[in-house]
Amino acid sequence: MQDVINRKDQEVQESKAPGHTLRPRVDIRETEEAVYLEAEMPGVAQEDVDVRLEDGELQILGRVSLTGPADCERRRTEYACGNFERVFRLAETIDPDKIEAKMTNGVLRLYLPKRESAKPRSIKVNVA
Amino acid sequence: MNWSSPFYRDLNSLFREFDRMLTPVDRDTMPRVNIWTHDDGAVINVELPGVEAEDLDISVHENRLTLAGTKNPLPLDSEQEFTWHRNERLTGSFSRTLALPFRIDPDSVVAEYQKGILTVKLAQEEADKPRQIEVTAM
């Protein structure tokens, strides 16, 4: 089966945002009807998510605006804070006008339905 | 010499101990934490994207804070068959215990979950705080 969603060769492009740029972890599942993409972007609010589609490239951006607590001494840092960015190449089979995005608990969920023409059809075989 | 005597446990050694006592991170299954301390306690941020607040279980005992919970995969709209293209997110149950360099006042613990990050604020038990002793001139 041909991949409906492909990582770009150079997945994370040069980011214009200052500071760290992190690559969100993603889950991508495909059904006959659509592709479901979930991207983990902890610390990002719904209004700070930007999903862009241009020339068949799907760009996911999440801006983090959080800092550590004031007047505290940093004791341990296991994860970095920064903006999230990742780019995928979408197959022609996805209908760009019907993409839906929702951000919940730090996870961006994209619903990418396929074009009607791309959905599989079952052909009834008539007995002659 | 009794090394466990509080006499020898100055603040610096306490914090060295603190770092050592933190459970080693299995980056594949354990949620990652950032920790800050201040004079009265600590602030702990935990990366937990995609977890429901009611699936989190936080408990404290003496100087230990335990974070446990379950992360469920997001359901699809309908029960259709699907193919995985990427599966980078972790799901399932997790548990992590952090040892702090002081006894935690259980009544002080506040936990908030927002935008996929859990923030736990906790204070040191009053009896465990260092005290300034006035020296009286005789």
Interface residues (C-beta under 8 A of the other chain):
Chain A: M1 D3 V4 I5 R25 V26 D27 I28 R29 E30 T31 E32 E33 A34 V35 Y36 E38 E40 M41 P42 G43 V44 A45 L66 G68 P69 D71 C72 E73 R74 R75 R76 T77 E78 Y79 T104 N105 G106 V107 R109 Y111
Chain B: F15 F18 D19 L22 V25 R32 V33 N34 I35 W36 T37 H38 A42 V43 N45 E47 L48 P49 G50 V51 E52 P73 L74 L76 D77 Q80 E81 F82 T83 W84 H85 R86 N87 E88 R89 L90 Y113 K115 G116 I117
